[in-house]
């Protein structure tokens, strides 16, 4: 499972955490592939796909939200740990304690697929991408504002060429006559329009 936001170069997902601090992702044949903190898969033999280092889901002690930023050039694992508990009665999502089956279960590899957990993971990921999304919104609105201001300038110029007064233009825009003239009058100082 991964999360994408339109207009963002981020992919969010969940990684497994092992007791020795190593991370894991994905599952295959009841195993989790080992990965380094920078998101690289750990291989026993160079980059041979058949030599991926695997660990059983029973060794998972928790999960963290991760993000592949700037299309896979930067990998970030968030600090907040979701701890694995071994008794379903101990699960407490507000305390970030998750039950993912008994040690013989492979549910730990797929905890990110739980519908009740996904919104919590996504909320944490959104905190990570929020600054970039704010900047993208500001940029998009800035471009729209420039276009609207250009249209407004043309409308004022057309109104003036049709003989409308600064007073009427100012009232239409919600400012004074002096404000309108100050904003749009391109005549040299001292010339009366």
Beta strands, then each sheet from edge to edge (+ up, - down):
strand 1: 3-4
strand 2: 10-18
strand 3: 23-28
strand 4: 31-35
strand 5: 54-56
strand 6: 60-69
strand 7: 74-77
strand 8: 82-85
strand 9: 97-99
sheet 1: 1+ 2- 3+ 4- 5+
sheet 2: 1+ 2- 6+ 7-
sheet 3: 1+ 2- 6+ 8- 9-
end
